[in-house]
Amino acid sequence: RKEVEQDPGPFNVPEGATVAFNCTYSNSASQSFFWYRQDCRKEPKLLMSVYSSGNEDGRFTAQLNRASQYISLLIRDSKLSDSATYLCAVKGDDMRFGAGTRLTVKP
Amino acid sequence: EPEVTQTPSHQVTQMGQEVILRCVPISNHLYFYWYRQILGQKVEFLVSFYNNEISEKSEIFDDQFSVERPDGSNFTLKIRSTKLEDSAMYFCASSVDSSSYNEQFFGPGTRLTVL
C-alpha cells in the first residue's frame, strides 16, 4: 500500500465550480497534514495545514479524519488561477507526499 | 519576503560524474531538507539536517549522497558517481523548527540531467 495516496485526476471543472480532493495515508502515527499546490515545473507551495477540527481559508476548506486516515480539500467558486496540481503531504518523522491531483479550471 | 534560493537552476552532467547542488536557506531557519521529484512522479523526501548533522534520511539517501553546511549560509547536496536514474528536480527546503505544523519553504529547485 502506498504511504500517501491521491486520485491523480485530472479534474476538469468550469469556473465557479466546487471541487473536492481526497487523500489517504497509511502511517497511523503521522502527526501533521498539509495541502500543497504545485504549478508545472515549479516548487511545492503550502496551501494550508489540515487540523483535526477542520479549517477554512477563504474558498478552501480542509478536513482530517484520523480514524479513517483520510484528509480532504474542498475548493469553492474555483478560479482559472486555481489550475495546478494539489499535493497531499503527511508528516511523521519526515514528510511524505502524494503523487498529486491535477486540476484544470476552464472558462 | 525571504526565500530559499538554489543554484544552479539546471545542471547537466555525464553519468559517473559528481555533482554538488547548492541551496541558501532562509536566514533564521534551523532545519534544512532535500527532496527530489523525478519527472511526472511524486516529491520524495531525501534528508533532513539540523545542528550540522543529519536528523532523518530516507531509503533513497544511500552512500551515493551526502549533505553539508560548509559555511553559515550554504547547504549542499553532493551526488557521487551519478546514474541516469538520478535525473530529477531537486528541491531544497528550510523551516524555523521541526514542530508539527511548522511550514517548510521550498526553493525553486535544480533540474539535474544525467546523460
Interface residues (C-beta under 8 A of the other chain):
Chain A: V4 Q31 S32 Q38 R41 K42 E43 P44 K45 L46 S49 L87 A89 K91 D93 D94 M95 R96 F97 G98 A99 G100
Chain B: Y33 Y35 Q41 K42 V43 E44 F45 S48 E56 S58 M89 F91 S100 Y101 E103 Q104 F105 F106 G107 P108 G109
